[in-house]
Amino acid sequence: MKQHITGDEREVYFPSEIQQKLGISKTSTYKFLEDVYKNKAPFTVVKIGKLYRITKTSFDCWFKQQIRK
């Protein structure tokens, strides 16, 4: 039996959530995530086929640092 995991229980963000948090377009989001994936910085992006998943802990840490600047 499959269990449904809510957004609060997941350990990853979907690109649409990153798009919303950063307030950028879908195209810009995917370009940004591709760059982050290739550079392996400033946060962790996992690519599964064509799908991106972003670890919440690494993204949240990076995002908080950006806000403080």
PyMOL commands that set and color helices and strands:
alter all, ss='L'
color gray80, all
select helices_A, chain A and resi 15-22+26-39+56-68
alter helices_A, ss='H'
color red, helices_A
select strands_A, chain A and resi 12-13+45-48+51-55
alter strands_A, ss='S'
color yellow, strands_A
deselect
rebuild
show_as cartoon
